Amino acid sequence: MPGRVDGTLWPTARSDLGIKSAEFYSKHVPPDSSPEKLKGILALCKEYEVTPVGFGVSTFTKNHDANKKFFEFGKACGLKYLSASPTMDAFDSLDKLCEEYNIRIAIHNHGPGDRFDKVTDVLNAVKGHHKNIGACADLGHYIRSGEDPVEVIRLLSGRLFGVHLKDFAEQKENTKGVILGQGHLNVEKTFVALRQAKFPVDGCLSVEYEEKPENPLSDLKECLTIAQEAAKKASA
């Protein structure tokens, strides 16, 4: 199960949390890194025994050449999954690139005001497109949008490639992030839904916690424990 923490905390996160895989973003690994810099970053990951399994959220447009650079970056990192915020004119390009590279594109929802605010927005966007174009369901942002995370997972079955496990105190735009299960996320039912939706074994399931940015490790540890226990109960 990947975790998302600031890059400066990786040594402590690896030893205290047991993190072995992670979904990175541009401040961890700049996608325009030179081959030499990228090689060094991947060597550092290997040193700390942390495997990159996903990257994002990245913007994709109708600019096919620019889109292709992200896929080349994903290939160089050994990724099968890129979380994305595509413009509506990007999908013809993404269809071609998903076929060429066999890398999944997962549309990430960013809550109220985003073009993919509701789960129906994502479903309508991917309809008729390549089988590798699907969703990264940020369950916290769906809570902010007044959606039921468990129902979201059910609706996205077959197109759900990534999940950001995140919880918020209230179902409204401006609210506070909380430890998993302390807000509107039923963690055990979430894992039951993931099993029922046949979430892929190589899907990217990330615990995401953005509170206490100066040092979130103790809270992240609690979130990971809660998620692991819920996953065990769901599989019983």
C-alpha positions in Angstrom: 0.0 0.0 0.0 1.7 3.2 -1.1 2.0 6.2 1.1 2.5 9.9 0.3 5.0 11.8 2.3 7.4 14.6 1.6 10.6 13.4 0.1 12.7 14.8 3.0 11.0 12.3 5.3 11.6 9.2 3.3 14.4 7.7 5.5 12.2 8.0 8.6 9.0 7.0 6.7 10.7 3.9 5.4 11.9 2.8 8.9 8.9 3.9 11.0 6.1 3.1 8.5 7.5 0.3 6.6 6.6 2.0 3.3 7.9 0.0 0.3 6.0 1.7 -2.5 4.8 5.2 -3.2 2.9 7.3 -5.6 5.1 10.3 -6.5 4.4 13.8 -7.8 6.4 16.5 -9.4 8.0 17.8 -6.2 9.3 14.3 -5.6 10.3 13.5 -9.1 10.2 16.3 -11.7 8.8 14.8 -14.9 11.2 16.9 -17.0 14.3 15.5 -15.2 17.3 14.8 -17.3 18.1 11.1 -17.8 21.0 11.4 -15.4 18.9 13.1 -12.7 16.1 10.5 -13.1 18.7 7.7 -12.9 19.9 9.2 -9.6 16.4 9.5 -8.2 15.6 5.9 -9.0 18.9 4.9 -7.5 17.9 6.7 -4.3 14.5 4.9 -4.3 16.3 1.6 -4.6 18.6 2.5 -1.7 15.6 3.1 0.5 13.8 0.1 -1.0 10.8 2.3 -2.1 9.3 1.4 -5.4 7.6 4.1 -7.5 4.2 2.6 -8.6 2.4 5.8 -9.7 2.8 9.4 -10.6 0.5 12.5 -10.7 -1.6 14.4 -10.8 -0.5 15.5 -14.3 -2.3 17.7 -16.8 -2.9 16.3 -20.3 -4.2 18.4 -23.3 -4.6 17.9 -27.1 -0.8 18.4 -27.4 0.2 14.9 -28.3 3.9 15.5 -28.2 3.7 17.0 -24.7 1.5 14.1 -23.6 3.9 11.6 -25.0 6.7 13.0 -22.8 4.7 12.0 -19.7 4.3 8.5 -21.0 8.0 8.3 -21.8 8.7 9.5 -18.2 6.3 6.8 -16.9 8.0 4.2 -19.0 11.5 5.2 -17.7 10.2 5.0 -14.1 8.7 1.6 -14.7 5.2 2.8 -14.1 1.9 1.4 -15.2 -0.3 4.2 -13.8 -0.5 7.9 -14.2 -3.1 9.9 -12.3 -4.4 12.7 -14.5 -6.4 15.9 -15.0 -7.0 15.8 -18.7 -8.8 18.5 -20.7 -11.7 17.2 -22.7 -9.8 17.5 -26.0 -7.0 15.3 -24.7 -8.7 11.9 -25.1 -7.9 11.1 -28.7 -4.3 11.5 -27.9 -4.6 9.5 -24.7 -6.3 6.7 -26.5 -3.3 6.3 -28.8 -0.7 6.6 -26.0 -2.5 4.2 -23.7 -2.4 1.6 -26.5 1.2 2.3 -27.4 2.7 2.3 -23.9 0.3 0.1 -22.0 0.2 2.7 -19.2 -3.1 3.5 -17.5 -4.4 7.0 -17.3 -6.6 7.5 -14.1 -8.7 10.7 -14.0 -8.3 12.3 -10.6 -11.2 14.3 -9.1 -10.3 17.5 -7.2 -13.6 18.2 -5.5 -16.1 21.1 -5.9 -15.4 23.2 -8.9 -13.3 20.6 -10.7 -14.4 19.5 -14.2 -14.5 16.0 -12.7 -16.3 17.0 -9.5 -18.8 14.1 -9.5 -18.3 10.4 -10.3 -20.7 10.8 -13.3 -18.3 13.4 -14.8 -15.6 10.7 -14.8 -17.8 8.0 -16.2 -19.1 10.2 -19.0 -15.5 11.2 -19.9 -14.1 7.7 -20.2 -17.1 6.3 -22.1 -16.1 4.8 -25.4 -12.4 5.4 -24.8 -9.4 3.0 -24.4 -9.8 0.4 -21.6 -6.7 1.8 -19.9 -8.4 5.2 -19.4 -10.2 5.2 -16.1 -10.2 6.8 -12.6 -8.1 7.6 -9.6 -10.8 8.1 -7.0 -9.8 10.6 -4.4 -12.3 9.5 -1.7 -11.7 12.6 0.4 -12.5 15.0 -2.5 -15.6 12.9 -3.3 -16.6 13.4 0.4 -16.2 17.2 -0.2 -18.4 16.9 -3.2 -21.2 15.2 -1.2 -20.6 11.8 -2.8 -20.7 8.4 -1.0 -17.1 6.9 -1.4 -18.4 3.3 -1.3 -21.0 4.0 -4.1 -18.3 5.8 -6.1 -16.1 2.7 -6.0 -19.1 0.5 -7.1 -19.9 2.8 -10.0 -16.3 2.9 -11.2 -16.0 -0.9 -11.3 -13.8 -1.9 -14.3 -12.4 1.6 -14.7 -10.9 2.1 -11.3 -7.1 2.0 -11.4 -6.2 4.2 -8.4 -7.6 5.3 -5.1 -6.5 8.0 -2.7 -7.6 6.9 0.8 -8.4 10.2 2.5 -11.1 11.4 4.9 -12.7 14.7 5.7 -14.7 15.9 8.7 -17.6 17.3 6.7 -19.3 16.9 3.4 -18.7 20.4 2.2 -16.1 22.3 0.1 -14.1 23.8 3.0 -13.5 21.2 5.7 -10.7 19.6 7.7 -8.8 16.5 6.9 -8.9 13.8 9.5 -7.5 10.4 10.3 -9.1 7.6 8.3 -12.5 6.7 9.7 -12.9 9.8 11.8 -14.9 11.6 9.2 -17.2 10.4 6.5 -15.1 7.5 5.2 -16.2 4.0 6.3 -12.9 2.3 5.9 -14.0 -1.3 6.1 -16.9 -0.9 3.7 -14.5 0.9 1.4 -12.3 -2.2 1.2 -15.3 -4.5 0.8 -16.3 -2.3 -2.2 -12.8 -2.5 -3.6 -13.0 -6.3 -3.6 -16.5 -6.3 -5.1 -15.3 -3.9 -7.8 -12.4 -6.2 -8.6 -9.8 -3.4 -8.0 -6.8 -4.6 -9.9 -4.0 -6.3 -8.0 -1.5 -3.8 -9.6 -3.8 -0.8 -9.0 -2.4 2.1 -7.0 -3.9 2.4 -3.6 -2.4 5.3 -1.6 -3.0 6.6 1.9 -3.0 10.4 1.5 -2.8 12.6 4.6 -2.2 16.4 4.2 -2.5 17.6 7.8 0.5 18.4 10.0 2.8 18.9 6.9 5.8 19.6 9.2 5.7 16.0 10.4 2.7 13.8 9.6 4.3 10.5 10.3 2.5 9.6 13.6 -0.9 10.3 12.0 0.1 8.5 8.8 1.1 5.5 10.9 -2.3 5.5 12.5 -4.0 5.8 9.1 -1.9 2.9 7.7 -2.8 0.7 10.7 -6.5 1.5 10.3 -6.4 0.7 6.5 -4.5 -2.5 7.1 -6.9 -3.7 9.7 -9.9 -2.8 7.5 -8.4 -4.7 4.6 -8.0 -7.8 6.7 -11.6 -7.6 7.9 -12.9 -7.1 4.4 -11.0 -10.2 3.2 -12.2 -12.4 6.0 
